[in-house]
């Protein structure tokens, strides 16, 4: 098993990736902000099934955090992350902020479409611009053949699919399934903010999503089902930002029975904000 290379500069990254590409090898990228859990590791394993070499980026991207959000306290356990990827990823790219956003940096990717459907964007209005900008930078730096993202951040994935299509980026995007704790709680780096009792309670989110999806499949109207689900979460002491049934591709509201639906939720349990989603 070969050792995992760790680099923090774009020029070094390009030297390694350029050598692989020159040898005709297929390259995968798994962008992360670190604080890795089994969900991230599952994406790396999936990447290995689709490429010869796998690059994992670890970068807490400041442009996707609003001033009121948790950038300063976002977990950064780099040594644990490196150990989790040892022998699994071929290269870890972990640049400092000044490498990704050099002095005078001012270019940003302006997003629309799935980024402006009043879900996450309603509560985090600058978030997807920051995500799209850093992912575009990573795509330019690594030039991967394929990039992998988790379905837990479903709106984010649809935003990036739109960006790749609109800008004719030569990269295939794949979504890995949401990895869950035995309780059903979607794994997230922010779950470490929850104590044991809160983690068990947070599983109500997934249970409610499943119940609502089953109701819609059984023929109940999405509007009535989602209203009932919203009430369930509210009564269970969640502060619900949104609980919506949307078109699975565009994320727009739809009443077309021929369109596939996706259910999406964001809710706070005490001070921790959790997101989740499920296909109908």
N, C-alpha and C positions, 0 to 999 in steps of 0.2 A: 504494500500500500504506500503510495508516494506521499511525501509531506505536502502540506498545504502552504503555499506561498502567501505571504502577507506583504502588501505594498500600500503606500499612502500617497503616491504621486502619479499623476496622469501619465507622465512620460514613461515611468517604469511599467505601469499597467499596459500601455500600448506596445512596449517592447515584448512583453510576454505573450499578449494576445496576438500580436503580429506574427510571432514565430509559429503559433498554433495554426493560424490562418494560412500561413505560407506552406504548412505541411498538409493542407487540405482538411483540417479538422473542423467539425461543427461546434459552435460555441453557444453556450446558454448563459443567461444572466438572471440572477435572483436578487432583485433590489430589496434591502431591508433597512430598518433603523436600529438593528441590534435587539438586545434583550430577547434573544432567540428562545423559542419554545418548539414543541413538536410540530406545530403547524408550519413553521419556517423549515424545519428539517425535512418535513414531508415534501415541500416544494423543491428542495435540493435533490432529494431522491428522484423526484419526477423529472427534474432537469437532466439528471444523469441518464435517464431512459431516452432522452430526446437529443442528446449531444455528446460529443467526445470530451469536451472540457467545460467545466462549470465555474463561473465567476459569481461570488456572492459579495454584494456591496453592503457595508455597514456604515451608515451615515445618518445621524440625526439631523434632518433637514430643517433649518430654521425658518425657511420661507413658507412652510406649510403650517406653522403655528401662529395663532393670533397672539397679541400682547397679553391677553388674559389667560392663555392656555399654559400647559405644563412643560414647556421647553426646558426650563432650568432643572426641574426634578425628574425629567424623563430618564428612566434607568439606562445606564451605560456600562454593563458588566462585560467589558471587552474580552477579558481573559476567559471567562466562562463561555462566551460566544466562540472564541477561537477554538477552544477545546471541543465544543459541540460540532464544529465543522472540520476538525482535524481528520484527514484521510477521506473526507467526504467531498468537500469542495476542492477544486484545484488551485484557486486563488481567492484570497479575501482582499477586497479593495476598501480600505478604511481611511479616507482622506480627512484632513482637518478642514474646518469651514473655509479658511482662506484659500484652499486649493480649489474648492468648488465654486466659491464666490470671491473672486479676486477683487482687489481694490478698484472701485469704479464700476463694478458689475451692475448692470441696469437692465439687461434683457430678460423678459419674462414671456411665458407662453400664455396668451389669453384664451380661455376656454369657454365654450358654450355647449349647446346640445345637452347631453346627460349631466353636465356640470351645473346646469341652471334649472333644475326641475323642482326646486324647493324641498329637498330632503336635507342631506348634509350641508349643502350650499346655503340653506336658509339660516343655519346656526353657525357656520364656519365660512363666511363669504370669500375669504382669500385662500382657503385651503387648497382647492383643486388647481389654482394657478401655481401654487408652490409645488404641488405634487407633479404636475405636468412639466414644469420647468426643470426640476431635478431629474426626472426620468428621461427627458429629452437630452439633458447633459450626459447622463449615464449611457444612453443609447449611442450618442456620438462618440463617447470615450471608448466604450467596449466594442461597439459595432457587432452586437450579438446576432446570431441567426434566429434565436428564440429567447423570449423572456417570460418568466413565470411569476404570477401573482396569486394571492389567496382570494377565494370567493367570499370570504368574510367581509372584505371591503368591496362589496359588489358595485356600488356606484362608482368608486374609484376605477375599478376594472373597465366599466363601460366608458368612462371618460378617456382612459388611455387607449382603448380600442378606437374611439372616435379620433383621437389625436393621430394615431398611427395611420389611419385611413386618410385623414385630411391632408397630412403632410407627406404622404407617400413614403413612409419610413419602411425600409426593407427588413422588417423584423416580424416574426410570428409571435403572437401573444397567446399564452395558455393560462387557464385558470385552474388552480388546484382546489380540491374540495375543502370546505371548512373542517378543521379537526376540533373535536369536542372532548371535554372531560366526561367521565362516566355519567355525570348528572345531566349532560346535554349542554352545559355552558360552553360557548365558543371560546377556544383558546385565544388569548390576547396578551400582549406585553403589559397592558394596563391592569390585567387581573391581579397582579401582585399588589395593587392598591387595596384589594379586598381581603378582609379577614375570612377565616374558615366559615363562619356562620353566613357571611354575606355571599360567599361563593355558592353555597347551597341554595340560598334564596334567589340568587341571580339566575338559576336554572329555570325559573318560572318564565323568563323571556322566551326561551326556546320551546318550552311546553306550550305556551300560548301561540307561538307561530305555527307549531305543528297542528294544534287544534283548529286554528283558523284555516290553514291550508286544506285540512280534511273536510271542513265545512263547505268550503268553496267547491271542492271536487265533488261533494255530495249534492251540489246544486243550490246551495244557499247563495244569496246575493253577496258579492264582495263587500259592498258598503255596509250591510248589516253585520256581517261577520267581523269586519275590522272595527266597527264601532264597539261591538261587544268585547273584542280583544283589548282595545284601548281601555275600556272600563275595568277589565280584569287586572291589567297591569297597574292602573291608577289605584285600585283598591288594595293592591299588594305593596303599596308604599314606593312605587317607582314614580319618578317625575318623567313623564313621557314627552320627548321632543316631537317625535312623529311615529306613527304606526300605520303604514300605507300599503295598499295593493297597487302595483304599477305594471305597465307594459314591461316585459322582461328585457326587451332590447332597447327601447327608447327611454324607459323610466318615466314616461308621461302617464298621467291618468288615462284610463281607457275603459269603455263599457262594451268593447267589441268582444263577443264571446269566442271569436276565432283566434284572438291574440293570447299568447302565453303570458301568464302573470307571475310576478315575483313579489313576495312580501318583505318589507324592509322596516326596521325599527331602530330607534335610538332612544335610550332611556337612562336616567341617572338613578343609581342606588346610593343614597347618601351623597358622597362627593365624587363618586366614580361614574363616568359616562361610558356606557356599553352600547355597541351596535351589533346587529345580527340580521340575518335574512334567510329566506328559504324559497325554493321554487314551488309553484303550485302544480 
